[in-house]
């Protein structure tokens, strides 16, 4: 009879521990540790920064240089671009030389290209969707001797990595412990009857 009381006590102890584990598991989900639906409620906000470079330009008559960048592979669904810049290397004389961006299929003037060397343009938020989908530019020079040699797109953003779900302990694990104790009790009982 004392073996039965020991098994009953062990079973009650195991089930009370599992009840505590379930409650703590509930509270961890209830307080939303990890990420929410968007990056604003993320506990683990990750920064993103990437540079893309091209030296592949389509040149047409009238000294127009067309170039672009492929669609950006976002690191997560909730990825948000915070800033973007375009740096071009040219031998421009700085007179009547312009850079245009294709925004929703229309050309928009970005800015004047400065004289020779490197020119950096800050790209506005109206172009962020185009950067994600793949963006194209056109550089227009006033003289045939002017050209563009390199373009570099820098994209900065933030995202919340997908939350890794907790693996629940199956109910069978809590039933396995009392069964194991029962088998140990049966073994002890059979040993005592044999001896």
C-alpha positions as a printed Julia matrix, in Angstrom:
195×3 Matrix{Float64}:
  0.0     0.0     0.0
  2.9     2.37    0.67
  4.16    1.87   -2.89
  0.78    3.01   -4.21
  0.97    6.18   -2.08
  4.48    6.91   -3.34
  3.37    6.52   -6.96
  0.34    8.72   -6.35
  2.53   11.43   -4.76
  5.04   11.27   -7.63
  2.22   11.54  -10.2
  0.69   14.54   -8.42
  4.11   16.2    -8.25
  4.74   15.68  -11.97
  1.35   17.05  -12.98
  1.75   20.12  -10.75
  5.11   20.86  -12.45
  3.53   20.49  -15.89
  0.8    22.96  -14.88
  3.46   25.53  -13.96
  5.26   24.92  -17.28
  2.02   25.47  -19.2
  1.35   28.73  -17.38
  4.85   30.09  -18.08
  4.51   29.05  -21.72
  1.23   30.96  -21.94
  2.75   34.09  -20.44
  5.68   34.08  -22.84
  3.27   34.21  -25.77
  0.91   36.58  -24.01
  3.57   39.27  -23.6
  4.69   38.88  -27.24
  8.41   38.28  -26.79
 10.0    38.34  -30.22
  8.29   40.18  -33.04
  4.9    41.52  -33.8
  3.25   42.03  -37.14
  5.53   44.91  -38.06
  9.01   46.13  -37.19
  7.64   48.78  -34.79
  6.73   46.13  -32.19
  9.84   44.03  -32.64
 12.01   43.13  -29.65
 14.85   41.95  -31.9
 15.07   44.65  -34.6
 17.83   43.85  -37.11
 19.67   46.44  -39.21
 20.29   45.89  -42.92
 22.88   47.58  -45.12
 23.89   46.47  -48.58
 25.81   47.97  -51.52
 25.06   47.07  -55.14
 27.48   48.09  -57.9
 27.15   48.12  -61.67
 29.43   49.0   -64.55
 26.95   47.79  -67.17
 25.5    50.76  -69.05
 23.36   50.91  -72.17
 24.52   53.9   -74.18
 22.25   55.51  -76.76
 22.82   58.4   -79.08
 22.44   61.84  -77.5
 24.77   60.71  -74.69
 22.15   58.94  -72.57
 23.36   56.2   -70.25
 20.74   53.75  -68.98
 21.47   51.48  -66.02
 19.59   49.71  -63.28
 19.62   47.39  -60.32
 17.72   44.12  -59.97
 14.95   43.6   -57.45
 16.14   43.58  -53.87
 15.75   40.29  -52.05
 14.32   41.38  -48.72
 15.6    39.5   -45.65
 12.08   39.3   -44.17
  8.49   40.09  -45.12
  8.41   43.09  -42.81
 11.6    44.64  -44.27
 11.46   48.43  -44.45
 13.97   50.66  -46.26
 15.06   53.58  -44.08
 17.47   55.3   -46.5
 19.06   54.83  -49.89
 21.79   56.61  -51.82
 23.13   56.36  -55.34
 26.77   57.24  -56.05
 27.98   57.6   -59.62
 31.49   58.12  -60.98
 31.62   60.31  -64.08
 33.84   62.67  -66.03
 31.03   65.24  -66.24
 31.73   68.94  -66.81
 28.8    69.73  -64.48
 26.87   71.72  -67.1
 23.41   70.5   -68.09
 24.11   66.93  -66.96
 21.22   65.23  -65.15
 20.3    61.97  -63.51
 16.74   60.65  -63.82
 15.03   57.82  -62.0
 12.18   55.7   -63.31
  9.41   56.02  -60.71
  6.29   53.95  -61.51
  7.31   53.92  -65.17
  7.79   57.71  -65.4
 11.06   59.6   -65.51
 11.61   61.92  -62.57
 14.58   64.26  -62.38
 16.72   63.31  -59.42
 19.37   66.04  -59.58
 22.18   67.64  -61.5
 25.39   65.67  -61.88
 28.31   67.57  -60.41
 31.62   68.15  -62.15
 33.89   65.12  -62.51
 34.51   62.43  -59.95
 31.9    61.07  -57.58
 28.37   62.39  -57.09
 26.09   60.99  -54.38
 22.32   61.34  -54.54
 20.01   60.72  -51.61
 17.0    58.8   -52.89
 13.63   59.78  -51.45
 11.06   57.45  -49.92
  8.94   57.7   -53.09
 11.57   55.46  -54.75
 11.76   52.81  -52.0
  9.11   50.56  -53.59
 10.93   50.85  -56.91
 14.21   49.85  -55.23
 12.52   46.73  -53.85
 11.04   45.88  -57.26
 14.16   46.79  -59.26
 15.01   50.39  -60.14
 16.33   51.98  -63.34
 18.14   55.26  -63.95
 19.14   57.42  -66.89
 22.17   59.73  -66.89
 22.04   62.43  -69.54
 25.22   64.3   -70.47
 25.5    67.46  -72.56
 28.72   66.45  -74.33
 29.68   63.26  -76.14
 33.01   63.1   -74.31
 31.28   62.75  -70.93
 30.45   59.31  -69.57
 29.66   57.31  -66.47
 32.03   54.58  -65.32
 30.4    53.13  -62.19
 27.18   53.35  -60.17
 26.69   52.12  -56.61
 23.35   51.82  -54.84
 23.47   51.72  -51.02
 20.32   50.51  -49.25
 19.79   50.7   -45.49
 16.81   49.28  -43.68
 15.47   47.33  -40.76
 13.45   44.19  -40.24
 12.29   41.83  -37.56
 13.46   38.24  -38.1
 10.73   35.6   -38.06
  9.93   34.41  -34.55
 11.04   30.87  -33.83
  8.15   29.03  -32.24
  8.68   27.11  -29.04
  8.51   23.34  -29.28
  5.82   22.13  -26.87
  6.52   19.13  -24.66
  3.98   16.51  -25.69
  1.51   15.27  -23.11
  2.95   11.79  -23.5
  6.15   12.94  -21.72
  4.13   13.72  -18.61
  2.4    10.35  -18.81
  5.67    8.55  -19.41
  7.15    9.53  -16.01
  4.35    7.93  -13.89
  4.49    4.81  -16.08
  8.22    4.58  -15.54
  7.76    4.93  -11.79
  5.11    2.21  -11.94
  7.48   -0.17  -13.73
 10.16    0.58  -11.15
  7.65   -0.23   -8.41
  6.67   -3.5   -10.11
 10.31   -4.48  -10.42
 10.91   -3.71   -6.76
  7.8    -5.74   -5.82
  8.88   -8.74   -7.93
 12.39   -8.59   -6.41
 10.96   -8.6    -2.89
  8.66  -11.59   -3.61
 11.53  -13.58   -5.15
 13.88  -12.92   -2.25
